[in-house]
Amino acid sequence: MGKVTTLEEIGGLFHDGMTIMVGGFMGTGAPDALVGILVERDIKDITLISSDTALMDTGVGPLVLGRRLKKVIASHIGTNPETGRQMLAGELAVELVPQGTLAERVRAGGAGLGGILTPTGTGTMVADNKQTLTIEGREYLVELPLRADVALLKAHKADKAGNLVYRNSARNFNPLMALAADLVIVQVDEIVETGELDPNIVVTPGVLIDKIICYKESE
C-alpha cells in the first residue's frame, strides 16, 4: 500500500493516552500540521517526548496551551510559560532531561538497547532515584531508553517510498525519532517519485516511514 496520505485520513490513527514523539527544536523542524491534527481531534492525556515545548503558538506549544498533555519529557520548557505554570500547579508532569541525554535515550530506544551510561547529571537532582555505576573510578547514571507509540516528523522532501531529505538544522531530533516509534508519520514540503532523490543526500531511509503527508506552511 502507498505511504502518501492526507491529514484527514490519519486522524483516526490517534487516541487518548498515547506516547508521542515530535521532532524539531523550538518549532524549527516540528510538524505543525500533524500537531494541529492532535488538537483538532481533541486527543488528550498524551505523554510527549520532545526537545522542548517551544512557544505557546509554535511547534508543540498548542498541545500545552490546549491542555492535551499528561506528561512532558523534554530538555527545557523555559520558552513556554504555560508549561511552567501547569507544572507548578500540579496539572502537568514534567521530566527534564539534559539535551544530549535525551537524544541518546531516544537513540537507545531505536537501537533496542537497554539504556545508556552518562556522567551528565551525577551529583545533581537529575540523579535522584536513578541507578549509578562506577567504571574506572568515574560515576555514571544509567538512563533508560525512550520509545513512543507514534513519532511525528518534519522533513523537507520525501519520495513516495518515504526516503527523507531535511533542510539544514530542521533535522533536529527527527532522524533519531524515526527509529524509536511503532508508527512514524512525516510531514514534508514536497513529494517526488521514488528514485528521484540522490541516495547520497537521503538521511532517513524509507523503510522507517509509515505515512507521508505533503503540507506546505503557506497553505
PyMOL commands that set and color helices and strands:
alter all, ss='L'
color gray80, all
select helices_A, chain A and resi 7-13+32-40+61-65+81-88+99-111+125-127+168-171+174-177+199-201+206-208
alter helices_A, ss='H'
color red, helices_A
select strands_A, chain A and resi 4-5+19-22+46-50+69-74+93-96+116-118+132-135+138-143+148-159+164-165+181-192+211-214
alter strands_A, ss='S'
color yellow, strands_A
deselect
rebuild
show_as cartoon
